[in-house]
Amino acid sequence: MAINLVKGQKIDLTKGRSSLSSIMVGLGWDPVQTKKSGGFLSGLLGGGGGGADVDCDASVLLLDENGKLTAKENLIYFGNKKSKDGSVVHSGDNLTGEGEGDDETINIDLKRISPSVHRLVFVVNIYNAKQKKQDFGMIENAFIRLVDNQSKEELVHYNLTDNYAGQMSLITGELYRQGAEWKFSAIGEGASEPDIGSIANKYS
């Protein structure tokens, strides 16, 4: 049974679970459905009955013990899908967010993560948000979940339920070291940064 977290909660992933070595981090979202009227708002958000055409991108920042992104290759996203040590692998870009389940996934081999990496921060941002005048008020049902790759058991599920209207990025959660253990924190904070480069600059 997965543990459902709320914003601000933390959980110890590996304590009492010594066999846990590889996890899948799934991130999902849906475009807000618009009403089937031909009104101005419907046209603005993509027309009758459908959702807005919003392209969200998931990424992960590998940070050092000071919370800093020390190298470009420590930013894993659709343009750099694999970390240098091979411990973090991105599934690739999903352009629509349509359909059930995870929209983008990131596989993490906990045993292979470089000792210099202390935190993995999971972010979702809207591609070309500024140019398209889009924000997370046009997205709903956002979540992050962690699955044990070996047993396929869902360990953690966190639904992001705040109102993120006006925000162009979401800090969904983070994995972090504490001694020999790995923990997960449900963050769920919106940010105004419009692209992954701007987000990375916050941590540089």
C-alpha positions as CSV (number, residue, x, y, z in Angstrom):
1,M,0.0,0.0,0.0
2,A,1.3,3.4,-1.0
3,I,1.6,6.1,1.6
4,N,-0.3,9.2,0.5
5,L,1.5,12.3,1.6
6,V,0.3,15.9,2.0
7,K,2.3,19.0,1.4
8,G,5.2,19.3,3.8
9,Q,5.3,15.7,4.9
10,K,8.5,13.6,4.8
11,I,9.0,9.9,4.7
12,D,12.0,7.6,5.2
13,L,12.2,5.5,2.1
14,T,15.0,3.1,2.8
15,K,14.9,2.6,6.6
16,G,13.5,-0.9,7.1
17,R,13.6,-1.5,3.4
18,S,17.2,-2.4,2.8
19,S,16.5,-4.2,-0.5
20,L,15.2,-0.9,-2.1
21,S,17.8,0.1,-4.7
22,S,16.0,1.2,-7.8
23,I,12.9,3.4,-8.0
24,M,10.7,4.9,-10.7
25,V,9.6,8.5,-10.1
26,G,6.4,9.1,-12.0
27,L,5.0,12.6,-12.6
28,G,1.5,13.2,-14.0
29,W,-0.9,16.0,-14.9
30,D,-3.9,16.7,-17.0
31,P,-5.0,19.8,-19.0
32,V,-8.0,21.5,-17.4
33,Q,-11.1,20.5,-19.4
34,T,-13.1,23.4,-20.8
35,K,-16.8,23.7,-21.2
36,K,-18.4,22.8,-24.5
37,S,-19.5,26.3,-25.3
38,G,-18.2,28.3,-28.2
39,G,-17.5,31.3,-25.9
40,F,-14.3,33.4,-25.7
41,L,-12.8,31.4,-22.8
42,S,-13.4,28.1,-24.6
43,G,-11.6,29.4,-27.7
44,L,-8.8,30.8,-25.6
45,L,-8.2,27.5,-23.8
46,G,-8.3,25.3,-26.9
47,G,-11.9,25.0,-28.0
48,G,-15.0,23.0,-27.4
49,G,-14.8,20.4,-24.7
50,G,-11.0,19.7,-24.9
51,G,-8.2,20.7,-22.7
52,A,-5.6,23.4,-23.2
53,D,-2.6,22.4,-25.3
54,V,-0.1,22.7,-22.6
55,D,3.3,21.0,-22.9
56,C,4.7,20.2,-19.4
57,D,8.2,19.0,-18.9
58,A,9.6,17.0,-15.9
59,S,13.2,17.4,-14.8
60,V,15.4,16.6,-11.8
61,L,18.2,18.7,-10.4
62,L,21.0,16.8,-8.7
63,L,22.3,19.0,-5.9
64,D,25.3,18.9,-3.6
65,E,25.3,19.1,0.2
66,N,24.9,22.9,0.0
67,G,21.9,22.6,-2.3
68,K,23.8,23.8,-5.3
69,L,23.7,22.6,-8.9
70,T,27.5,22.3,-9.5
71,A,27.5,21.1,-13.2
72,K,25.3,21.3,-16.3
73,E,25.2,17.5,-16.5
74,N,23.5,17.4,-13.1
75,L,20.4,18.8,-14.7
76,I,18.4,15.9,-16.1
77,Y,15.5,16.8,-18.5
78,F,14.3,16.0,-22.1
79,G,17.5,17.5,-23.5
80,N,19.9,15.6,-21.2
81,K,18.2,12.3,-20.3
82,K,20.9,10.5,-18.4
83,S,23.2,11.5,-15.5
84,K,27.0,11.1,-15.9
85,D,27.1,8.3,-13.4
86,G,24.1,6.5,-15.1
87,S,22.1,6.6,-11.8
88,V,19.3,8.9,-13.2
89,V,17.5,8.2,-16.5
90,H,14.6,10.3,-17.9
91,S,12.0,8.6,-20.0
92,G,11.7,11.5,-22.5
93,D,9.2,14.2,-23.4
94,N,5.4,13.9,-23.3
95,L,3.9,16.7,-25.3
96,T,0.2,16.7,-24.1
97,G,-0.4,15.2,-20.7
98,E,-3.4,13.4,-22.1
99,G,-4.4,9.9,-20.8
100,E,-4.2,8.0,-17.5
101,G,-1.1,7.4,-15.4
102,D,2.4,8.8,-15.4
103,D,3.1,11.4,-18.1
104,E,6.9,11.3,-17.6
105,T,9.0,9.0,-15.6
106,I,12.5,9.2,-14.1
107,N,14.3,6.0,-13.1
108,I,16.8,6.2,-10.2
109,D,19.4,3.7,-9.1
110,L,20.0,4.8,-5.5
111,K,23.1,2.7,-5.1
112,R,24.8,4.4,-8.1
113,I,24.1,8.0,-7.2
114,S,27.4,9.9,-6.9
115,P,28.4,10.6,-3.2
116,S,28.6,14.3,-4.1
117,V,24.8,14.3,-4.8
118,H,22.8,14.9,-1.6
119,R,19.4,16.1,-3.0
120,L,17.3,15.3,-6.1
121,V,14.7,18.0,-6.7
122,F,11.8,17.1,-9.1
123,V,10.4,19.9,-11.1
124,V,7.7,20.3,-13.7
125,N,7.6,23.4,-15.9
126,I,5.5,24.5,-18.9
127,Y,7.4,24.6,-22.1
128,N,7.3,28.1,-23.7
129,A,5.0,29.3,-20.9
130,K,5.7,33.0,-21.4
131,Q,5.3,33.0,-25.2
132,K,2.1,30.9,-24.9
133,K,0.8,32.9,-21.9
134,Q,0.2,29.7,-20.0
135,D,0.4,28.8,-16.3
136,F,-0.4,26.0,-14.0
137,G,-4.0,27.3,-13.5
138,M,-4.5,25.4,-16.9
139,I,-3.3,22.1,-15.4
140,E,-5.1,19.8,-12.9
141,N,-4.6,16.4,-11.2
142,A,-0.8,16.9,-10.9
143,F,1.0,14.2,-8.8
144,I,4.3,12.7,-8.1
145,R,4.7,9.0,-7.0
146,L,7.6,6.7,-6.2
147,V,7.5,3.0,-7.2
148,D,10.0,0.2,-6.3
149,N,11.3,-1.0,-9.7
150,Q,11.9,-4.5,-8.4
151,S,8.6,-5.3,-6.7
152,K,6.5,-2.7,-8.7
153,E,5.0,-1.6,-5.4
154,E,3.9,2.0,-5.3
155,L,5.7,3.4,-2.2
156,V,4.6,7.0,-2.1
157,H,1.9,9.1,-3.8
158,Y,1.5,12.8,-3.4
159,N,-1.3,14.8,-5.1
160,L,-0.5,18.5,-5.6
161,T,-3.8,20.1,-4.7
162,D,-3.0,23.8,-4.3
163,N,-4.1,26.5,-6.7
164,Y,-1.0,27.2,-8.9
165,A,-2.6,29.8,-11.2
166,G,0.0,32.3,-12.3
167,Q,2.9,29.9,-11.7
168,M,4.9,28.5,-14.6
169,S,6.9,25.8,-12.7
170,L,6.2,23.4,-9.9
171,I,8.7,22.0,-7.4
172,T,6.9,18.7,-6.7
173,G,9.2,16.9,-4.2
174,E,12.7,15.9,-3.4
175,L,14.8,12.9,-2.5
176,Y,17.5,13.6,0.0
177,R,20.2,11.8,2.0
178,Q,20.2,11.6,5.8
179,G,23.2,9.5,6.8
180,A,23.0,6.2,5.0
181,E,19.2,6.6,4.4
182,W,17.2,8.2,1.6
183,K,14.1,10.2,2.5
184,F,11.4,11.9,0.4
185,S,9.8,15.2,1.0
186,A,6.4,16.4,-0.5
187,I,7.1,20.0,-1.5
188,G,4.3,21.2,-3.9
189,E,5.5,24.7,-4.3
190,G,4.8,26.9,-7.4
191,A,7.5,29.1,-8.9
192,S,7.4,31.9,-11.4
193,E,10.5,30.7,-13.4
194,P,9.3,30.2,-17.0
195,D,11.8,27.5,-18.2
196,I,14.3,24.9,-16.9
197,G,17.3,27.2,-17.4
198,S,15.8,29.8,-15.1
199,I,15.0,27.1,-12.5
200,A,18.6,25.8,-12.7
201,N,19.9,29.3,-12.1
202,K,18.1,29.4,-8.8
203,Y,20.3,26.6,-7.6
204,S,23.6,27.6,-9.1
